[in-house]
Amino acid sequence: MIRRVVWHVVVLAVLAVMLYPILWLVAGSFKPGASIASSVGLWAGSLTLDNYASVLGPAEIPVWRYFVNSTIVAGGAVIGNVVTCSLAAYAFARLRFRLRAPLFGFMLATIMLPQHVVLIPQYTIFQRLGMVDSFWPLVLPKFLATDAFFVFLMVQFIRQLPRDLDEAARIDGCGPIRIFAHITLPLIKPAMITTAIFTFIWTWNDFFTQLIYLSSPDKLTLPLALRMFVDLQESASSFGPMFALSVLSLLPILLFFAAFQRFLVQGLATSGLKG
């Protein structure tokens, strides 16, 4: 009993240290800008909703536009990764074709490539296609199964499915497409939801790639808009609205993760990545 109590106290202490910056951010979003740096406690001083009113109020480009842009990019990335990575994973895990093993090894080797190595070639391709300053460079690669990590995750999941199901469907006259659509696809739903969660979080928080390809103010996503908001700050009184915008940008991630958390745990536990 003493050991359990000590363990829970230590875990709660570590949790409090990890959550303190987020709590401080949320508390700062309800404080006047001048009292953010001067107050000692989280909720010391007067609380106000003026920070959220100034962020959500009328502006040259409303905040909801940045939310829409981020939703388009993140939603397109999720759809692309879930569809194409599942197809590629099924091909590597179940189909027999020439050079399957070398191609699978080459795909895994791309995980070790830093993003900056392929940045200039990709930018050159999209520039010649006239897609720079649009959402296409951020969404189109996701429809080409370029995220090898998610392909590998689904391959490990599919390999654990019994092949007897495929054999039974093949005896009944099903081809590879029907086997994938009616048998494999429903069974790999946890891995697909795991892919969707990670893709949404990584794309929603992505700053560098969106900074490279987007330049028009009306096409900026939330990370770029927040950075622009930080650059425009001229006094300490503007810290409150900046914190309010940061809290609003975190809400979709928290809601998305809370809604699909149980599927995330199930997908990781059964995809060969546990332990």
C-alpha positions in Angstrom: 0.0 0.0 0.0 2.8 2.4 0.8 4.5 1.6 -2.4 1.3 2.3 -4.4 0.8 5.6 -2.6 4.3 6.8 -3.3 4.1 5.7 -6.9 0.8 7.6 -7.4 2.2 10.7 -5.7 5.3 10.7 -8.0 3.1 10.2 -11.1 0.8 13.0 -10.1 3.8 15.3 -9.4 5.3 14.6 -12.9 1.9 15.1 -14.5 1.5 18.5 -12.7 5.0 19.6 -14.0 4.1 18.6 -17.5 0.6 20.2 -17.5 1.8 23.5 -15.8 2.7 25.3 -19.1 -0.7 24.5 -20.6 -2.5 25.6 -17.5 -0.4 28.8 -17.5 -1.3 29.4 -21.1 -5.0 28.9 -20.4 -4.9 31.1 -17.3 -3.0 33.8 -19.3 -5.7 33.9 -22.0 -8.2 35.1 -19.3 -5.9 37.8 -17.9 -5.3 41.4 -19.0 -2.1 41.7 -21.0 -0.4 43.9 -18.4 -1.0 41.4 -15.5 0.2 38.3 -17.3 3.9 38.8 -16.4 3.3 40.5 -13.1 0.9 37.9 -11.5 2.4 35.1 -9.5 -0.3 32.5 -9.4 -2.2 30.9 -12.2 -5.4 32.7 -11.5 -4.1 35.7 -9.6 -5.6 39.0 -10.6 -8.8 39.9 -12.4 -10.2 37.6 -15.1 -11.6 38.8 -18.4 -13.0 37.6 -21.7 -11.7 40.6 -23.6 -8.8 38.6 -25.1 -11.1 36.2 -26.8 -13.4 39.1 -27.9 -10.5 40.8 -29.6 -9.4 37.7 -31.3 -12.9 36.6 -32.5 -13.9 40.2 -33.3 -14.0 41.9 -36.7 -10.6 41.9 -38.5 -9.3 42.2 -42.0 -9.0 38.4 -42.2 -11.2 36.7 -39.5 -9.9 34.0 -37.3 -12.4 31.5 -38.6 -10.7 31.7 -42.0 -7.5 30.3 -40.5 -9.5 27.5 -38.9 -11.1 26.7 -42.2 -7.7 26.6 -44.0 -6.2 24.4 -41.3 -9.2 22.1 -41.5 -8.9 21.8 -45.3 -5.2 20.9 -45.1 -5.6 18.5 -42.1 -8.7 16.9 -43.5 -7.2 16.4 -46.9 -4.1 14.9 -45.4 -6.1 12.5 -43.2 -8.2 11.3 -46.2 -5.1 10.9 -48.4 -3.1 9.0 -45.8 -5.9 6.7 -44.7 -6.8 5.7 -48.3 -3.5 5.4 -50.0 -1.5 4.0 -47.1 -4.0 1.3 -46.5 -3.9 0.3 -50.2 -0.1 0.3 -50.3 0.0 -1.7 -47.0 -2.4 -4.3 -48.4 -0.2 -4.7 -51.5 3.0 -5.2 -49.5 1.3 -7.5 -47.0 -0.9 -9.7 -49.1 -0.1 -9.5 -52.8 2.8 -11.2 -54.6 4.6 -9.2 -57.2 8.2 -8.9 -58.4 10.6 -6.8 -56.3 8.2 -6.6 -53.5 10.9 -7.0 -50.8 13.3 -4.5 -52.2 10.6 -1.9 -52.7 9.3 -2.4 -49.2 12.9 -2.0 -47.9 13.3 1.2 -50.0 10.1 2.6 -48.6 11.3 1.9 -45.1 14.6 3.6 -45.8 12.7 6.8 -46.7 11.8 7.1 -43.0 15.4 7.9 -42.2 15.6 10.8 -44.7 15.3 14.2 -43.1 12.6 16.4 -44.4 15.1 19.1 -45.5 16.7 16.6 -47.9 13.7 16.4 -50.2 12.4 19.9 -49.6 14.1 21.7 -52.5 13.3 19.0 -55.1 9.7 18.9 -54.0 9.4 22.7 -54.0 10.9 22.8 -57.5 8.3 20.3 -58.8 5.4 22.1 -57.3 6.7 25.5 -58.5 6.9 24.2 -62.1 3.4 22.8 -61.7 2.1 26.2 -60.6 0.9 24.9 -57.2 3.0 27.1 -54.9 0.9 29.3 -52.6 -2.0 26.8 -52.6 -3.0 23.8 -50.5 -2.0 21.3 -53.2 1.6 20.8 -52.1 0.4 20.1 -48.5 -2.4 17.7 -49.5 -1.4 16.0 -52.8 1.7 14.0 -51.4 -0.6 12.4 -48.9 -2.6 10.8 -51.8 0.6 9.2 -53.0 1.3 7.1 -49.9 4.5 9.1 -49.1 4.3 8.6 -45.3 6.2 5.3 -44.9 5.6 5.1 -41.2 1.8 4.7 -41.6 2.3 2.2 -44.4 4.6 0.1 -42.2 2.1 0.4 -39.3 -0.7 -1.0 -41.5 1.5 -3.7 -43.0 2.2 -5.0 -39.5 -1.5 -4.9 -38.7 -2.5 -6.8 -41.8 0.2 -9.4 -41.4 -1.5 -10.4 -38.1 -4.8 -11.1 -39.8 -5.4 -14.8 -40.6 -4.8 -15.7 -44.2 -7.7 -18.2 -44.1 -10.1 -15.3 -44.5 -8.5 -14.3 -47.8 -8.4 -17.9 -49.0 -12.1 -18.4 -48.2 -13.0 -15.2 -50.0 -10.9 -16.3 -53.0 -12.6 -19.6 -53.1 -16.0 -17.8 -53.3 -14.7 -15.9 -56.3 -13.4 -12.6 -54.8 -10.5 -10.9 -56.3 -7.9 -8.8 -54.5 -10.0 -5.6 -54.7 -13.1 -7.2 -53.2 -11.0 -9.0 -50.6 -9.5 -5.7 -49.5 -12.8 -3.8 -49.6 -15.0 -6.4 -47.8 -12.6 -8.3 -45.5 -9.3 -6.5 -44.9 -10.6 -2.9 -44.7 -13.2 -3.5 -41.9 -10.6 -5.4 -39.9 -7.8 -2.8 -40.1 -10.1 0.0 -38.8 -8.0 0.5 -35.6 -4.9 1.0 -37.6 -6.7 3.4 -39.9 -8.0 5.4 -37.0 -4.5 5.6 -35.5 -3.2 6.8 -38.9 -5.9 9.5 -39.0 -5.2 10.7 -35.4 -1.4 11.1 -36.0 -1.9 12.6 -39.4 -4.4 15.2 -38.1 -2.2 16.2 -35.1 1.0 16.4 -37.1 -0.6 18.3 -40.0 -2.5 20.7 -37.7 0.7 21.6 -35.8 2.9 21.7 -38.9 4.6 25.0 -39.3 7.7 24.6 -41.5 6.1 23.0 -44.6 3.1 25.4 -44.5 5.6 28.3 -44.2 7.4 27.2 -47.3 4.4 26.8 -49.6 1.9 29.4 -48.3 2.3 33.1 -48.6 -1.0 34.8 -49.2 -2.6 36.1 -46.0 -6.0 34.6 -46.8 -4.5 31.1 -47.2 -2.5 31.0 -44.0 -3.2 28.2 -41.5 -3.4 28.6 -37.8 0.3 28.0 -37.0 1.3 30.6 -39.6 -1.4 33.0 -38.4 -0.2 32.6 -34.8 3.3 33.4 -35.9 2.1 36.4 -37.8 0.2 37.5 -34.7 3.3 37.2 -32.6 5.4 39.2 -35.1 2.8 42.0 -34.9 2.9 42.4 -31.1 4.2 45.8 -30.0 3.4 45.8 -26.3 2.8 43.5 -23.4 -0.9 44.3 -23.6 -1.1 42.1 -26.7 0.0 38.9 -25.0 -3.5 38.2 -23.8 -5.0 37.9 -27.3 -2.0 35.9 -28.4 -2.6 33.4 -25.6 -6.3 33.3 -26.5 -5.5 32.4 -30.1 -3.1 29.7 -28.9 -5.8 28.1 -26.7 -8.3 28.2 -29.6 -5.7 26.5 -31.9 -5.3 23.7 -29.3 -9.0 22.9 -28.9 -9.4 20.9 -32.1 -6.5 18.7 -31.3 -7.7 18.0 -27.8 -11.2 17.2 -29.0 -10.0 15.0 -31.8 -7.7 13.1 -29.6 -10.3 12.7 -26.8 -12.8 11.4 -29.3 -10.5 8.7 -30.8 -8.2 7.9 -27.9 -9.4 4.4 -27.3 -9.0 3.5 -31.0 -5.4 4.9 -30.8 -4.5 2.6 -27.9 -6.1 -0.4 -29.7 -4.4 0.4 -33.0 -0.9 0.7 -31.4 -1.4 -2.4 -29.3 -2.3 -4.6 -32.2 -0.1 -3.3 -35.0 3.3 -4.8 -33.9 4.6 -1.5 -32.5 3.8 -2.3 -28.8 6.5 -2.9 -26.3 
